Amino acid sequence: MIAFNKGAAGTRRLAILLAVLAVALWPCAGGPRIVGVSAPCVEQKVFTEPLVIVVNHSNPVDDISFAELRKIFLGERSHWANGRRITLVMREPEDPERKTIVHDVCGMSEDQLKTHVLHGLFTGDILVSPKLLASPSGVRKFVFNVPGAIGYLRLADVDPSVKVVRIDNLLPGDKGYKLHVESSVNK
């Protein structure tokens, strides 16, 4: 602990110390900087990019409603219209893409989704738990090799091995497209 003399000089030193700390700890939103004092954080720009739904090329589905997409991700729909079993592919829980799907499509938190899936598996309402994959390339390979698979990727991670599905007749980049994942870039 720092001891200060009582009186005007001690009060002045305390005020100077508090001012230096306040400026040094100023949020990254363009506050002033003191030469020789490192900032506690790095300024970041946040933007969004489309998150797309992908299926195997043999899947006849080209467009899906947001409501149907929600049913698929919640395990309430287990087969495609052609009778093929739906195999859901998801990323690991800490991935921002998964967080977007869980929040925006499922309308749940990660814990609520886990509880929902476990309950559904226990009661038989959900037949198979989603496949968890760690990378975009893993999702692409799985969807490419499994005819009934459905997953999600950032638009930048899509390649010709998978088919992008329209959501409510909208493609990524169309006005009103609903799925976007936050990205950040350090300045």
C-alpha positions in Angstrom: 0.0 0.0 0.0 1.2 3.5 -0.8 1.4 5.9 2.1 0.7 9.6 1.6 1.5 12.5 3.8 -1.4 14.3 5.1 -2.0 17.7 3.8 -2.0 19.4 0.4 1.2 17.7 -0.9 -0.1 14.3 -0.1 -3.5 15.0 -1.6 -1.9 16.4 -4.8 0.3 13.2 -5.1 -2.8 11.0 -4.7 -4.7 13.0 -7.3 -1.8 12.7 -9.8 -1.5 8.9 -9.2 -5.3 8.5 -9.7 -5.1 10.6 -12.9 -2.3 8.5 -14.3 -4.1 5.3 -13.5 -7.3 6.5 -15.0 -5.7 7.5 -18.3 -3.6 4.2 -18.4 -6.7 2.1 -17.9 -9.0 4.2 -20.2 -11.1 1.9 -22.4 -9.7 1.1 -25.9 -12.2 3.4 -27.5 -9.6 6.0 -28.5 -8.8 7.4 -25.1 -5.6 9.3 -24.5 -2.3 7.4 -23.9 0.6 8.2 -21.8 4.0 7.6 -23.4 5.7 4.7 -21.6 2.5 3.3 -20.1 1.2 0.2 -21.9 -2.5 0.0 -22.6 -4.3 -2.8 -20.9 -6.2 -3.9 -24.0 -5.9 -4.0 -27.8 -8.5 -2.1 -29.8 -10.6 -4.4 -32.0 -13.0 -3.8 -34.8 -16.0 -6.1 -34.7 -17.9 -7.0 -37.9 -20.1 -9.8 -39.0 -19.9 -12.3 -41.9 -22.5 -14.7 -43.2 -22.9 -18.1 -41.6 -24.2 -20.5 -44.2 -26.0 -23.8 -44.0 -24.5 -26.5 -46.1 -25.6 -30.0 -47.2 -24.3 -32.8 -49.4 -24.7 -32.2 -53.1 -27.0 -35.3 -53.5 -29.5 -33.7 -51.1 -32.4 -32.3 -53.1 -33.0 -29.5 -50.6 -32.1 -26.1 -52.0 -34.1 -23.9 -49.7 -35.2 -24.3 -46.1 -37.4 -22.2 -43.9 -35.9 -20.8 -40.7 -38.5 -22.7 -38.7 -37.6 -26.0 -40.3 -33.9 -25.2 -39.7 -34.7 -24.7 -36.0 -36.5 -28.1 -35.9 -33.5 -29.8 -37.5 -31.0 -28.2 -35.1 -33.2 -29.1 -32.1 -33.6 -32.7 -33.2 -37.3 -32.3 -33.8 -37.0 -33.4 -37.4 -34.9 -36.5 -38.1 -35.5 -37.2 -41.8 -35.4 -35.3 -45.1 -38.4 -35.3 -47.3 -36.9 -38.0 -49.4 -36.7 -40.3 -46.3 -33.0 -40.1 -45.8 -31.9 -39.6 -42.1 -30.6 -36.2 -41.2 -27.1 -36.2 -39.8 -26.5 -32.9 -37.9 -22.9 -31.6 -37.8 -22.0 -29.0 -35.3 -18.7 -27.3 -34.2 -17.3 -27.4 -30.7 -19.2 -25.4 -28.0 -16.5 -22.6 -27.7 -16.6 -21.8 -31.5 -18.3 -18.5 -32.4 -20.1 -20.3 -35.3 -21.8 -22.7 -32.9 -22.7 -19.9 -30.5 -24.5 -18.1 -33.4 -26.4 -21.3 -34.3 -27.3 -22.1 -30.7 -28.5 -18.5 -29.9 -30.0 -17.4 -33.3 -31.4 -20.7 -34.6 -32.1 -22.7 -31.5 -33.0 -19.7 -29.3 -31.2 -21.2 -26.4 -28.0 -21.0 -24.4 -25.4 -23.7 -24.7 -26.5 -25.2 -21.3 -30.1 -25.2 -22.4 -29.2 -27.0 -25.7 -27.2 -29.6 -23.9 -30.1 -30.3 -21.5 -32.6 -30.4 -24.5 -30.4 -32.9 -26.4 -29.8 -35.1 -23.3 -33.5 -35.1 -22.4 -34.4 -35.9 -26.0 -32.0 -38.8 -26.2 -33.2 -40.2 -22.9 -36.9 -40.0 -23.9 -36.3 -41.1 -27.5 -37.5 -37.8 -29.0 -34.0 -37.3 -30.5 -32.6 -40.4 -32.1 -28.9 -39.3 -32.6 -26.9 -36.6 -31.0 -25.1 -34.1 -33.4 -21.7 -35.0 -34.6 -19.1 -32.6 -33.2 -16.2 -31.5 -35.4 -13.4 -29.1 -34.6 -12.7 -27.4 -37.9 -14.3 -26.0 -41.0 -12.4 -28.6 -43.1 -13.8 -31.3 -40.9 -17.4 -30.1 -41.5 -16.8 -29.9 -45.3 -15.4 -33.4 -45.4 -18.1 -34.9 -43.3 -20.9 -33.2 -45.3 -19.3 -34.2 -48.6 -19.1 -37.9 -47.5 -22.5 -38.2 -45.7 -25.6 -37.8 -48.1 -27.9 -36.8 -45.2 -25.6 -34.4 -43.5 -26.3 -30.8 -42.7 -23.9 -28.3 -41.1 -22.8 -24.7 -41.1 -19.7 -22.8 -42.2 -18.6 -19.2 -42.5 -19.0 -18.1 -46.1 -15.2 -17.8 -46.5 -14.9 -21.5 -45.5 -17.3 -22.8 -48.2 -15.8 -24.6 -51.2 -17.4 -26.6 -54.1 -17.4 -29.9 -52.1 -20.7 -28.7 -50.3 -23.9 -27.2 -51.4 -25.1 -23.9 -49.8 -28.8 -23.9 -48.9 -31.0 -20.8 -49.0 -32.8 -19.8 -45.8 -36.3 -18.5 -46.4 -35.3 -18.1 -50.1 -32.3 -15.9 -49.2 -28.6 -16.5 -49.9 -25.8 -15.0 -47.9 -25.3 -11.4 -49.0 -29.1 -10.9 -49.7 -30.8 -8.2 -47.7 -32.6 -9.8 -44.7 -30.3 -12.9 -44.5 -30.5 -13.9 -40.9 -27.3 -15.8 -40.0 -24.2 -13.8 -39.3 -21.3 -14.6 -37.0 -19.2 -11.9 -35.3 -15.6 -11.6 -36.2 -13.0 -9.3 -34.8 -9.8 -7.9 -36.2 -7.1 -6.3 -34.0 -6.0 -2.8 -34.9 
